[in-house]
Amino acid sequence: MKIAVLTDPETATGFRLGGLEVHTAQTVAEATERLTGMIETDGFALIAVDEGLLPEPYEAVERAMRGRDLPVLLPFAPLAQAFAAGEEDATEYMRRLVKSTIGYDIKL
């Protein structure tokens, strides 16, 4: 099982540099379609979803998630918004997001 990120093309580069598998979209419709496809492949344990791109990921793919425990969808605030709020360390930011969603740390 893999970890992936669904975000806009501008933000994708940073996640790729971090070694994560990244899928991009530019519109809500495109993001919903990509996320549905990612869920249906059964290859992901965790998908981090940019809330700036898809504000309510679980609602957007409710039908695809029906009867599934995985993947866990981890909505995150757009990084520009998080850092504008005084967040300094991207690694720490993502660590806290994962921990608050699933209850424990994962070292990526």
N, C-alpha and C positions, 0 to 999 in steps of 0.2 A: 504494500500500500504506500502511496506517495502523498506528498504535501504539494499543493499548488496555490497560486495566487491568480485571481481574476481582477484586472485593473485596466486603467486607460493606458494607451501607448507611451505617454510621457513618463508615467510612474514606473512602468514595467522594467526599465533598464536597471534601476536600483535593486529590484528584487532579483533580476537575473544575475547581477554582480554578486549577490548573496548566495547564489547557487540554487535558487528555487526554480521550479517549473512555472512559467508564467504564461497565461492566456490573456489576450487583450480584446477589448471591445470599445466602441466609441459612443454607442447609444444604449438606452435601457433595453430596447428590443433585442439588439445584438447581444448584450450581456446576458439577458434571460435565455436566449437560444444557446449560447456557449455554455452557460452554467448547467442547463438541462442536459446537454451532451456530455459534460464532464461527469455529472451524477450517474447517467445511464451507462457509462463505461465501467463502473464498479472498480476503478483503479485508484481512487483517491480516498484517503482516510480523513484528510482535512483540506478544506478549500477556504482560503482567506479571500473575502470579497470586499472590494472598495465600495463603501457606502456612498461615495460621491458619484459612482457609476450606477449602482443598484442599491437604492436606499433600504429596501426590505427584501433581502435575498430569500428568506424562507417562504414568504408570501408569494414571491415571483415564481418559485419552483415547487410550490406545495404539491402539485400532482406528481411530479417526478420523485419527490421525497417520500411519498406515501408508502408505508411499510418498510422503510429503510432506516437503519441505525446510522449508517455511514453513507456519505461523508458528513463530518461535522462541518457546518458552515460558520465561519468566523468573520462577521462583519467588522470592518475597521474604518475609522474616520480617514478621509483623505490625508496623506502624510503632510501636505502643505498646511492643512487646518490644524493638525496635531502639533506641528512644530511652531506654528504661529501662536499657539496657546502656551508656549514656553517649554515644550518637550525638546530635550537636547540630544538624546541618544536613541537612534532608530532601533538598535538591538534591544535596548531596555524597553522601549515602547512596544515592540512586537512580543517580547517575553511576557509583559504584563497583560497584553491582549489575550494571548494563548492561555495563560494561567487563569484569567478571569472567566474564560469561556469553558475550559475543560477541567479546571480545578487543580492542575499541577503543571510544573515546568517541563518543557521539552527543549532540549538543546539541539539547535539546528546546525 
